[in-house]
Amino acid sequence: MTARSDRRTPVPRHGEYEYRIVSIARDVSRHDAARMLTEEAEYGRWELATSSLYVGGERRVMLRRRIIRARNTLGAFD
């Protein structure tokens, strides 16, 4: 599978989501691309935000996931 992420670090967050752009080469089958995106969704908790198909056959998808904010609970037991 020759899909690559344009940005390994997520795109700066907008609101309560962080974004990641993934480019999928034209020689990757739809089945392999769907499998890769399913794995990202299942294990990385990403969801599909947008998908674009370009003239050369390259696909770019923007994935997003909700930012989970952790609260400090150490001071709660004083």
N, C-alpha and C positions, 0 to 999 in steps of 0.2 A: 504494500500500500504506500503510495507516494504522496500522501497529504502532508502539508506542512502548516505550521502555525506562523503567521506573519509576525506576531508578537508573542513571545513566550510569556512575558508578564502581561497581566490583563490591562486593557485600556483603562484610563482613568474613569472612575465610577461616576455615574450620573444618578443622583438620588440614592435609592436603596439597592442598586444593582451594580455589579462589575461586568465588564464586557471583554470578550476575546474574539479575535478574528482568525478564522481558519481558512486557508486556501486549499482547494482540492484540485489536483492536476486533471487534465482532460482524459488521461489514459486510465484513471481510476473508475471502475465500474460503479453503477448506482448502488448495487448490492454492497460493495465494499465501503462506499461512502456512508451509506445508511448504517452499516454495522459500526463504523468508527464513531459516528455521531451518537448512536445508541449507547456505546460504551462511555462516551463523554457525559451523556445525560445520566446514566446509571451510577457511575462511580465518581464523577467529578461534580455531580449535581448541577450540570449546565442544562439550559433549555434553549431552544432555537428562537432567536430574535428576528433575524432576516436571512434571506438566501438570495444570491444573485448568480445568474449564468451569463458569462461573457462570450463575446464573438469567437474567440479562439477555443472555446470549450471549457475554460477554467471556471470552477465554481468557487464562490466565496460565501462563507456563512458567518454570521455574527451570533455568537452564543452569549447568553447572559445567565448570571446566577445572583440570587439574593445575598446581600451581605449580612452575615450573622454577627451581631455585636455581643461580645462577652462582657459581663459585668463583674467587677471585683467583689467577691463575696468574703474576702478575708476580714474586712472590717465589720462584718455583720455579726460576728460572734464575740465582740468585746463587751 
